């Protein structure tokens, strides 16, 4: 296939059939494409429905994980199984619109390695989703130096050779643009995409992710800053510890004297 569309799924039995039909309508016969559904250990009938849809259409493939690993691991599993020269990732809850996929691919064909969608008129709760996302985007931009309007939008398009240079773990799917630029030197573009109200199921993410995202951001900063000179990181830490020790020695000497 020329194009692979990757969709991680966790307990999305109500939306998966509509999702597949929407992708078919959006892509039609424009490209030779495949749709890779990744069942991230769902406890409902998502896997069974996905398997049935895959049997009905050879362009649809199902990758089943043994348990719920998290969105990042599911996305990496989909990327590992994708065969297209261009790969598009999106959520399975129908809040992303498959009609935006052609625009992402067209932008890739202009010469970019990664195209990031940013949600226009985002249809989520302000206090629990939009406001934390707004703050996180700005913090990520300051820390990494890569200014992305909407890091949390899963609707992205990638060149295959870029995917071979980065690997996702923990909750790193939120930092794909920063990793692509700082680690792989990718050319990144951003385009507006649509966003719909969630009609089925419930969101799997909330404010509890803040601490994990923070730790991943620190790890990414360390990786991007010290991957060429790892001893420099330990040297800076040792220097700080030595200075702190000298301060305490000085204070102790003054107190004794």
MOFEN-V738127 format. One record per residue. N is the residue number from 0. RES is the residue in one letter. OMEGA is omega in radians with two decimals (999 if undefined). NEAR is the number of other C-alpha atoms within 8 Angstrom. Layout:
[[N/RES/OMEGA/NEAR] [N/RES/OMEGA/NEAR]]
This chain:
[[0/X/3.05/10] [1/X/-3.02/10] [2/X/3.03/14] [3/X/3.06/16] [4/X/-3.07/13] [5/X/-3.14/16] [6/X/3.00/14] [7/X/-3.11/15] [8/X/2.99/14] [9/X/-3.13/11] [10/X/3.13/10] [11/X/-3.06/14] [12/X/-3.10/10] [13/X/-3.02/7] [14/X/-2.96/11] [15/X/3.13/13] [16/X/3.11/11] [17/X/3.13/7] [18/X/-3.12/11] [19/X/3.13/9] [20/X/3.13/8] [21/X/3.11/10] [22/X/3.11/10] [23/X/-3.14/8] [24/X/-3.09/7] [25/X/-3.05/10] [26/X/3.09/12] [27/X/-3.14/7] [28/X/-3.11/5] [29/X/3.11/5] [30/X/2.87/9] [31/X/-2.96/8] [32/X/3.02/12] [33/X/3.09/12] [34/X/-3.11/12] [35/X/3.07/15] [36/X/3.13/14] [37/X/3.11/16] [38/X/-3.05/15] [39/X/3.08/16] [40/X/-3.12/11] [41/X/3.11/14] [42/X/3.07/7] [43/X/-3.08/8] [44/X/3.14/9] [45/X/-3.11/15] [46/X/-3.14/10] [47/X/3.13/7] [48/X/3.11/11] [49/X/3.12/12] [50/X/3.12/10] [51/X/3.14/8] [52/X/3.12/10] [53/X/3.11/12] [54/X/-3.12/8] [55/X/-3.07/6] [56/X/-3.08/7] [57/X/3.10/7] [58/X/3.14/8] [59/X/3.13/12] [60/X/3.14/11] [61/X/3.01/11] [62/X/-3.08/10] [63/X/3.07/9] [64/X/-3.03/11] [65/X/3.11/6] [66/X/3.13/7] [67/X/-3.11/9] [68/X/-3.13/9] [69/X/-3.04/8] [70/X/-3.11/10] [71/X/3.14/12] [72/X/3.12/11] [73/X/3.12/15] [74/X/3.12/14] [75/X/3.09/11] [76/X/3.10/10] [77/X/3.12/15] [78/X/3.12/10] [79/X/-3.10/6] [80/X/-3.12/7] [81/X/-3.10/11] [82/X/-3.06/8] [83/X/3.05/12] [84/X/3.02/10] [85/X/-3.10/12] [86/X/3.10/15] [87/X/3.06/13] [88/X/3.10/12] [89/X/3.09/12] [90/X/-3.11/12] [91/X/-3.06/13] [92/X/3.13/13] [93/X/3.03/11] [94/X/2.93/10] [95/X/-3.10/14] [96/X/3.11/11] [97/X/3.11/8] [98/X/3.12/9] [99/X/-3.10/9] [100/X/3.12/11] [101/X/3.13/9] [102/X/3.10/7] [103/X/-3.12/14] [104/X/3.10/10] [105/X/3.13/8] [106/X/3.06/11] [107/X/-3.10/14] [108/X/3.05/7] [109/X/3.08/6] [110/X/3.13/6] [111/X/3.11/12] [112/X/-3.10/11] [113/X/3.06/16] [114/X/-3.07/15] [115/X/3.06/16] [116/X/2.98/14] [117/X/-2.98/12] [118/X/3.09/11] [119/X/-3.10/8] [120/X/-3.09/6] [121/X/-3.07/9] [122/X/3.10/8] [123/X/3.12/7] [124/X/-3.04/7] [125/X/-2.99/7] [126/X/-3.04/7] [127/X/-3.09/9] [128/X/-3.01/11] [129/X/-3.11/11] [130/X/3.07/9] [131/X/3.12/10] [132/X/3.12/10] [133/X/-3.14/9] [134/X/-3.11/8] [135/X/3.14/8] [136/X/-3.13/13] [137/X/3.10/9] [138/X/3.13/8] [139/X/3.12/12] [140/X/-3.13/11] [141/X/-3.06/9] [142/X/-3.05/7] [143/X/-3.08/9] [144/X/3.12/8] [145/X/-3.03/10] [146/X/3.11/9] [147/X/-3.07/9] [148/X/-3.02/6] [149/X/3.14/12] [150/X/-3.07/13] [151/X/3.14/6] [152/X/-3.10/10] [153/X/-3.08/10] [154/X/-3.09/11] [155/X/3.06/13] [156/X/-3.06/14] [157/X/2.89/13] [158/X/-3.09/12] [159/X/-3.10/10] [160/X/3.06/6] [161/X/-3.12/13] [162/X/3.13/10] [163/X/-3.12/7] [164/X/3.12/7] [165/X/3.10/10] [166/X/-3.06/7] [167/X/3.05/10] [168/X/-3.09/9] [169/X/3.06/7] [170/X/-3.00/12] [171/X/3.12/10] [172/X/3.11/10] [173/X/-3.05/7] [174/X/-3.12/9] [175/X/3.13/9] [176/X/3.14/12] [177/X/3.10/11] [178/X/-3.11/12] [179/X/-3.10/13] [180/X/-3.01/12] [181/X/-3.09/10] [182/X/-3.04/9] [183/X/3.12/10] [184/X/-3.05/7] [185/X/3.01/11] [186/X/-2.99/8] [187/X/3.04/11] [188/X/3.11/9] [189/X/3.10/9] [190/X/3.12/9] [191/X/3.09/8] [192/X/-3.14/11] [193/X/3.11/11] [194/X/-3.05/12] [195/X/3.05/10] [196/X/3.11/7] [197/X/-3.10/10] [198/X/-3.06/6] [199/X/3.03/8] [200/X/-3.12/9] [201/X/3.11/5] [202/X/-3.13/5] [203/X/-3.02/4] [204/X/-3.14/6] [205/X/-3.08/8] [206/X/-3.14/8] [207/X/-3.11/6] [208/X/-3.02/8] [209/X/-3.05/7] [210/X/3.13/7] [211/X/3.11/8] [212/X/3.13/9] [213/X/3.14/8] [214/X/3.11/8] [215/X/3.12/11] [216/X/3.09/10] [217/X/3.13/8] [218/X/3.13/8] [219/X/3.12/9] [220/X/3.11/10] [221/X/-3.11/9] [222/X/-3.09/8] [223/X/-3.08/10] [224/X/-3.00/7] [225/X/-3.08/10] [226/X/3.13/8] [227/X/-3.08/5] [228/X/-3.08/7] [229/X/3.14/8] [230/X/3.12/6] [231/X/3.12/8] [232/X/3.14/9] [233/X/3.11/8] [234/X/3.11/8] [235/X/3.10/8] [236/X/3.13/8] [237/X/3.12/8] [238/X/3.11/8] [239/X/3.13/8] [240/X/3.14/8] [241/X/3.12/8] [242/X/3.14/8] [243/X/3.12/8] [244/X/3.13/8] [245/X/3.11/8] [246/X/-3.14/8] [247/X/3.09/8] [248/X/3.13/8] [249/X/3.13/8] [250/X/3.11/8] [251/X/3.12/8] [252/X/3.13/8] [253/X/-3.12/7] [254/X/-3.13/6] [255/X/-3.12/5] [256/X/999/4]]
